[in-house]
Amino acid sequence: MPLKSTNAFSNKFFRIYFIGTFFGQNAYRLGVVTQMILIWKLAGTELSLGIGAASLALPMIAFNLFGGILADRYESRILLLVVSSLGIISFTCVSFLDFFDYIEFWHIIIFSIFSGIVSGIDQVSRFAYFPSLVSKESMKSAVTFNNANFSMSSIIAPAIGGFVISLFDTYIGFMIASIGWGIMAVSTFFLPNRGVDSYQRSILFELTTGFKFIYSKKIILILNILLFTNMLMNFGWITILPSYVQRFDGGAKEVGYLFSSCGVGAIAGVLLSSRFSFGKYYGYAILSSALLFSSMLFFISFSENLYLSMALASLAHFGNGSLFNSSFYAVQIRLPELIRGRVMGIFIITGSVGIMGGLWTGFWSSLTGIRYGMIIGPTVIIILVIFIYITQKNIRNLHENPEFD
């Protein structure tokens, strides 16, 4: 009997999913970058950037939870088609408002709320769907490709956005994003159904099932706490980039450069963490990655050179990419298929919280200045990592293979 391939890309349907996700995620990222630049242009304060980030993140978090229930109850492929179609409509509408100069700050907040709902369902539907396309032997490869896709969107979308917006205006960024959602919608017609849990219970029961499972699995619980806190405390600096680049007399292009530098580091972290088999040192790799991200943010906060900041940002997000890829694989490989959507709906909140972290960083930056506002979160994470290392033997000794749990 021939061995099953461990390369997820050998599966035709995974390749189609990957291409559709590439355009969908770049659409989402381009929308976030364009929104940040437009808010800075309209309001011009760190707190306004934080409010814009929170208006996107809060509905995203809520619909990550309920999106997980939807992903287990209904076909994920159909959910991806619906949310992609809503993405086309919303981005096209805000593009026209911007083009005709009718756009106001409160319009962006309403758009952010709607975009958060769309993205919340979209994200968890993807994480529930793609494991069904591959064998268990290909799971690590699939997780890596999926996370790399998300990281690539952090390189491509900001670079395109910063360049195009500097040449034209923010309306073109929203319009290009709507096209990306359109390509994602088309790809769903060529994908198979995942299958659903035919026995459906109350929404409250479905929701508590995911929480109870996580609480019963201490490894997954601790990883969820680490990722949640890391994104809330650290990732918010991304959303205040329009303010950060002011020290270099920068604008849209410089925001794009820094955002893309983060993406380069993240994808390198994702790919390299998947290339090595850490075995019984898997927990050490996860904790070290979290420390790298936090420590580099200290240097970024005090950097006075754009190119140095770009290099440090790449190194910081190398750590974050490695942290996410290693943690997500550790969780995905330990999940039963029937509740994957509900558990990942809770776990994926960690990514959504990263956007809301802009409110945290924006608030402290408005009080203490951006340099000191940026280092409060990393300080908390370094303390948390040390605490986990000392007190959580199951994380310290975490093995890459769940059979050794």
Buried (B, 14 or more C-beta within 10 A) or exposed (E): EEEEBBBBBBBEBBBBBBBBBBBBBBBBBBBBBBBBBBBBBBBEBBBBBBBBBBBBBBBBBBBBBBBBBBBBBBBBBBBBBBBBBBBBEBBBBBBBBBBEEEBEEEBBBEBBBBBBBBBBBBBBBBBBBBBBBBBEEBBBBBBBBBBBBBBBBBBBBBBBBBBBBBEEBBBBBBBBBBBBBBBBBEBBEEBBEBEBBEEEEEEEEBBBBBBEBBEEBEBBBBBBBBBBBBBBBBBBBBBBBBBBBBBBEBBBBBBBBBBBBBBBBBBBBBBEBBEEEBEEBBBBBBBBBBBBBBBBBBBBBEBEEBEEBBBBBBBBBBBBBBBBBBBBBBBBBBBEEEBBBBBBBBBBBBBBBBBBBBBBBBBBBBEEEBBEBBBBBBEBBBEBBEEBBEEBEEBBBBBBEEEEE
